[in-house]
Amino acid sequence: MSDSDGAAPEAGRLDVAVERATALTQRTLGLFPVRVWRHFLQHNGFLLAAGVSYQALFAIFAAIYLAFAIAGLWLGGSEEAVNGLIDMINSYIPNLILPEGGVVTPDQVQEIAANTTGVLSITGLIALGTVIWTAIGWVTFSRRATRDIFGLPPDRRSYVLLKARDLLAALIFGISLIIGSILSSASAGVLSWVLAQLGWDTGSDGLNLSIHIGTVLVSFVLMSAALAAMVRFLTGTSLHWRIIWPGALLGGGAMTILQFGAGFLLSYTPSNPLLATFAIFIGLLLWFRINGVVMLVASSWIAVAAKDRDVPLLHQTEAERRLAEYQALLTAARIRVREAHAARDTAPWHRAWAAGRAVRAAEAELADLEATPPPPADTSTPLAQRLLSELNRGARDTGGVKDVGGSR
């Protein structure tokens, strides 16, 4: 008797502990950052980021080679111009070009520029084609990965149109990086000139700190704007800027931090001589991989925020609205068929005839709807593609129900 009396309070305390743990788990899963991360995982974010980083790694090396080849072609291999390009590249990927410990040395870069002072070499032409191909591939993979994070179907628009848009986006991104570097250098020069006019020391720590802060701000603005533009224009969504900017700013800030942390990855050389040869390339691949994860987590942030506010990712045209209504009617009819079959299966003998009549009526209603062609819509739009795919999938599911009903 005493054992049972002692077991009851113990079981009660265990139930209370389980309830508290369950409540804590539910509250944790309900937190916005946790839901963003779960959304990222549910849409295969790491796998998508791997594809983006793979494309980016090839694009960056071809672009660097082509940049110095063009510098040699247009500027006659000017040492000052080449050094300026080296500084610009190292500002975005620290320690990439160094006399020791970098991917390439300044002497190798000068040699590339000197060999293309007259005409773009065969290697340069190959690099040009590689840059175009890999840049398009990088933007394409980024666009597809972001669309997958948003749960959008594949874009069925013209292949040539999509590739042209991806190339244009790559060009705009590259030009924005150049402009950002020029702005950083110009702002540093203007600040030094102003301080010199005031008679202040231009080599002070305060000036250097101001220049570094300006460089960080320019990088932050560029990365945030690139993420926002990709979500707004390349993915085909119709989200407002006020929903896009929080996630884009978060991603831009994280990518800026990673940009200045790349120097640590590229400067680290393992003691194992076998790994030392590949350390820089592995470090770059890891760096691009983390950047891809950041980009897709930022996209996931935007997608979850839009879902919380019941904001549609795509605006419906009138034709798409009619198609959605048609799909809703079909879905309701299919549900009635399933419910009618379930009711007939569980009906007593004296209600079997009425239940069978309900099944026949529900199937007849569904057959009438399926015999009516869906309203015409522009199948090139992502929303219409998703609606049509759902209609086709629902039709296959209903076909299974009909087979079951016909076999009875």
Order of alpha helices (4+ residues) and beta strands (2+ residues): alpha-alpha-alpha-alpha-alpha-alpha-alpha-alpha-alpha-alpha-alpha-alpha-alpha
